[in-house]
Amino acid sequence: MVNVANLFGSQAAETSSFVSPEQELVQRHTNNEPGDLLYHLAVGDLSGLLACKSGAGKTTSLHYCLVEYHNAFPRGTLTVADSKGSGWLGLENCPGVVYQLVTDRPHYPESASELDPDTLLVASELVALSEVIDKTWRRYRDRVKMRAKRAKEGQPQPEFEPHLTVIDDWFGLLDKWNRFPPSVRKDLGIHNLTVKLNDIISRGRELRVRVLLITQSHLVKEVGLSGAMKESVVTVAQGRESEDEGSGFGSVQRLVKDHNVFPDEVTREALKQSLRFAIATVTNPDSVYKGTPVLASTQGKGFVGLADDLRWASDQNIGFSYMKHHPELSAKQRRLDAESSPPSPNLQSSQQVIEAIIRIAEHLRDDGQPKISASNVMQYSRAAEPTKVMDADSIRAYFPIIAATNIATIEGDRDRMLFVLNKDYRSADKAGS
């Protein structure tokens, strides 16, 4: 990170010999030093905001944050909410890490069916987002309960691995959420979305649960956070020379000029002066830093700097390493593969599983329970049937196979999958009776 915050004012005057501003920048061009603004956004203990407009290098910076987070905390966990189908360095191949908000169709109440198709699509996206935030919130709450239990029992407090939830295009998602009337939000079950997010940001720090929001504004109230949250987040604004109308540095300029963020006038003026110099440097055709993104951060008393060349981060694939350090995901992947693949080649065993599922479904249907889950199959399996010792994921893998014969239908997916036997279906033994 090239830190230009100390190039002016009294601190600059302390330099014993003259060094040109460009030489000073070169001397400060180091990576992963304590002043590296993006590095601290990735591995610090506060939740963060990365504020920048499209085309300012946001994707590259975000990739860098993910790589450095994983390198610093190999056993740390990640959750990514993606609304654009972006690439995520191989993490999209890790079960339960990347949530494609648009393509993963979540469940929503029947009342949502009254919405027009376009609105229904947005509702689906927001319900998926709410599930991501709720998952992070439950992780934080589980850690609170575990600490309380350990304290009550007089046991040492647990050492938690860090968790980071990244929400891309949060600004756009929040805008969509705000467009829904409160009553519709409640019907969709997304009314507590910002409440839980504020709870995570304000209290998750000591439990090592953080959120990184990718947005277009640094103002906490504009991104759905309460005013008190500004002390609980570190904000990095990023800008880059743009060929479109406008300088491309608006996000950075607004941050350093904000007296609510930097109330000390001397600090604010020093940052503004540093920013003017930084912009002049990266827009100078003869500068080695031509086209380099400019960053401003609320870390400490405030910093302005130039980003390193981080394009290497977008070439990384951390998915394999992430799976290696989280062996539980490999088992989950095998279960997911089983859901989309034929069952075991042992045809006799497979036939017994299918017969057991149909028998139980028929029995429960006739008793007034038309929809059954994998748990129902395990509960009502006879001792001699293979389903008695199978896990729920293995049983669910057979549901679509049976449904393909047109004697049943499937509702829901994954762990919410339900098997519905046709009302008029009768097995051979029952038909004979």
N, C-alpha and C positions, 0 to 999 in steps of 0.2 A: 504494500500500500504506500502510495506517495502522499505523505502528510504535509499539507501546506499551511496548516493552521498557525504555525509558529514563525512564518516568514516575515511577519510584520510586527510593528509595535515595539514595546520595550524588550521582548525576548529576542527579536531579530537584532536589536541594537547591541546585544551582548556579544555578537560574533566578533572575534578579534581581528579577522582579516576578511577582506571583501570577497564574497562568493556570489556569482551571478544567480539570479533566481532559477534559471534553467539548470545550472550546475547543482544548485541546492536540491532541486527536484530529483536529479539523477542520483545524488548521494543518498537521498531518502527512499529511493526506489527499491524497497525490500519487501519480501513476502512473509506473511505469517508472523510479523512482529506484533508486540502488544497493541500497537496503534492500528492494526489492520481492521478496518471497520466491518467489512463483510465477514471476516473470520470470527469476530466477536458476536456478530449476529447469528452465526452458525452454532457456536459452541458455548456462548455465554449462558448465564443462569436466568436471564429475563426473557419473556416473550418478546416478539419483535414485529415491526412493520417494515416492509420494503416498499417504498413509494416511488413509482416511476411510471411514465407514460409508455405506450407501445413504441418499440423501436429504440429504446434507450439501453438495451442490453440486459433486460430483466432476466430472460431465460438463462443466459450464460451465468449471471450472478447467482441465480437460484440453484443451478447445477453445481456451482462451486460450493455453495452452502451445504448442499446435500453430501457432496464428497467429503468435505472437511468434518462435517458432523459424524459421518460414518467412520472416518479415520480416527477421530478423537474418541468415539464411543462405539467400538465394534459391536458390543452387546446392547447398545441403546436401540430403542424401537422407533419406528417411523410410521406415520399415517399421512397419506397425501390425498387431498380432495382435488380432482382434476375435472374441470368443466369444458376443456377444449380438446381432449384427446392428445395431449402433448407426450413427448418422449420423456421417460423418467429414469434414464441410466440403467435400465434393466430391472428396476424395482417393480415395474408393472408385471413382471413375471413371478413376483413373490406374493403368495396368497395373503389377502387381507391387508396389503400395504397401500396400493393405489386404488382409489375408488373413482371409477369413471362415472361422474354424476349424470352424464347425459345418456350413456349406453346401458348402465346398470339400472334396470327398472325396479324401483323399490315398491313396497306396498303402501297404499294410501286408502283412506276410508272410502266407502261407496259414494259418499256425498261428493267426492271429487269428480265422479263420472259426469256430473252435471255441468262441468266446465267445458268450454270449447276446446278443440284439439290443441291449439297453440298454447293456451293457458294451462292445459293439462300437462303438456310437456315441461313447462316451467315449474309447475307444482311438483312434478316427479323429480326434477333436478334439486329442488329445495328440500324435499323430503329426504333424499339421499344425503344432502349436505347436513341436515339435522341429525341423521344417524351417525355421521362421522363425528360431529361435535359431541353428541351424546356418548359415543364410545370413549372419547377422550375424557369427558366429564366423569364417566363411571370409573375410568382408570384412576383419576385423581381422587374420587370419593373412596374407592377401595383402599387406596394408600392411607387416607385419613383414618379409616376404620381399623386398618392393620396397626397403625401407630398407637391408636387409642387402646386397642386390645393388648398390645405389648406393654404399654405403660401400666395398664390395670393389673397385668400379671407379673409386673416387676421384671420383665425381660428386656434385653438390649433392643434398641430401636433398629429396624431393618435398614439395610443399605440398598436403596432403590437404584436401578439402572435408569438413565435418563430417557424421556420420551419426548418426541417432537411431532406435532401435527402441523402440516403445511397446507394452507388453503389458497390455491391459486385463483386469481381474479376475484378476490373477496369483495372488492368494491362493486363489481358488476352483479355479483350474487346478492349482496345486501340491497342493492337498488331494486332487484326483482322482488326480494322479500318485502321491502317497504311498499311496493305497489299493491300487495294483497291487503284487503281490509282485515282488521284484527279478528273478526268472526271467522273468516276463511282460514286464517293462520291457525286458529284454534281447532277448526274441523280437520285440518291437515296434520295437526300435532306438531307444528313448527313454531308455535307462539313463544316458546322459551329459548329459542335459538340464541339470541344475543345475551340473555340472562346467564345461561350456562357458560357462554364464552367469556363473559366478564368474570365469572366465578373462577374459571380455570386460570385466567391471566392474573387475577389479584391474589390468589391463594396457592396456585400450583407451583410457585417458585421453590419453596422449601421442600416440596415433594418431587422435584425434578420433572415436572410435567409442564411443557411449554407449547406455545402456539406461534407460528410464523405466518402472518397475513400478507399476501401480495395485493397491493392496492394502488390507487392513483392519488391518494391524499394522505398527508401525515396527520391530519386533524383527527384526534381520537373520537370526537363526537360524530364526525362524518363517516367514520368506519364502524359505527355501532357500539363504541365503548363509552363508558361513563367518563366524566371529566377527571375523576380521581385516578383513572387508569394511566395517566401520562407518566406517573412515577413508576409504574409497573411494567413499562415496555421501553425497549430501545428502538429508536426509529432511524432508519437509513433511507435517505432520499437519493435518487440516482438520475442523472441527466446526461444527454449526449448531443452533440451537434446534429441538427436535423436539417434535411433538405426541404422539409415541408415548411409551411408558414409557422413562425414562432421560433424561438431559439433552441427549444428542446431541453432547456435547463430550468423550466418553470417549477418542477417539483423541488429542486434543490434551492432555488431562490426563495420560494415561499417558506421553506423550513427555516433558513437562516434569518429571515426577516421577522419571524413570528415571535413577538414579545412574550406570548404566553409560554412558549417553549424555552426561550432564552431571555428571561426578564432583565438580566444585567446588561445595561446599554453598552458598556465597554466590550464585553464578550461578544455581543451581537454585532457591533461595528467591526471588530477584528475578524469575525467570521465572514461578514459581507465583503470586507476588503480581500480576504484570502480567496473567496469565491470569485471575485472579479478577476484576480490574477490567474486563477486556475482556468477560468473560461477563456481568457485571452490566450493562455498557453495552448489549450487543446483545439482552439480554432485558428491558430497561427499556421499557415501552410508550410512554414519552414521548421516547425517544431517536431521533434521526435515523438511528441505526445499528441500529434494531430489525430483527432477522432477518438481519443481516449475518454471513457465515461468519467464524469465528475461525481463524487459522493460527498454527502454531508451527513453527519451522525449526531445524535443527542448523547452519545456515550461520554461520560465524564462531564466536562464543561462545554463540550462541543468540539467537533473536528470537521475539517474540510480536507478532502484528499482526492487523488486520482487513482482509478482502479488499475491494478496490474492487468496484463494480458491473461485473461482467465479462460480463453477458448479451449484450452486443454481439458478443462473440466467436463465439457460437453462430449468429449470423446471417451470418457470413462464408462465402465460398466460395473457398477457396484452391486448389482443384483446377485451375482454368484457369491460374492463375499458375504453379503447380507444373509443369504440362505445358509451359508456355512456356519455363521455365528448364531443362527437361530434354527437349530435342528428341528424344533417343533413344527416349523413351516414345511419342512420336507415331508413329514407325515401328513400334514394338511393337504399338500399338493397331491400326494398319492390318493387321498380320499376324493379330491376334486376330479382327478383323472378318472377315477373309477366311476364317477357319475356320468362322464361323457364317453365311457368305453364299455364294451360288452363285459359281462361278468366272467368269472373264472371259467377256463375251458373244460372243467370237470362237469360234463353235461348232466350227469346223474344228480350231483349236488345242486346244480343250478335249477334243475327241474323241481327238486324238493323245496328249495327256497321259494320258487314261484307258487307252487301248490300251497305252501304254508301261508303266504301273503294273501292269496285269493281266499283260502278257507277262513282266515281271521277277518278279512274285509267283509265277506259274506255274512259271517256270524254277527259282527257288530252292526252291519247295515240292517239286518233283520231285527236287531234289538234297538233300532232307532238312532244309530250313530253312523251316518253314511260316509263321513270323512275320517280316515285314519292316518296316523303318523307312524314313523318308524318306531317310536317308543311303544305305541300300541301293539305293533307286531312282536316286539321283544317281550312285552308283558304277557301276551296271550299265546305265545308259542309253547308247544308241547316239548317235553324234555328230549324226545327223540328227534326233533326237527332242528336243522342247522341254524335256523333263525334264533334259536334260544341262546346261542353263544356268539352271535354276530353283533357288531356295533351298529349304531344308527346310520352312519354314513354308508356302510356296505349294503344295508337293507334298502336305503333310498336309491341306490344305484339300480335296483331292479324295478322300481316304480315305472320309469319311462318305457322299459322293455315290455312290461305287461300291458301298459296303455297303448303301445303300438299295435296290439292285436285287436283294438277297438272294443275291448270288454270293460275298459275303465278310462278315466281321465285323471289328469294331474292338475293340482292347484298349487300355486306358490313355487318357490325354487329353493335350492340348497337346504339349509336346516329348517326352512318353513314349508317344505314340500309335503303335500297331503295327497293321499291316494283315494280316489272315489270310484268304487265299483258301480257299474251300470245297474239301474234299478231292476231291469228285467233279466239280468244274468242269473243263471242257476247252474251250479256245478253238477256233474253227472250223478253223483250220489243223491243230491237233494232233488234233482229233477226226477229221479227214479222213485223217490219216496213221495 
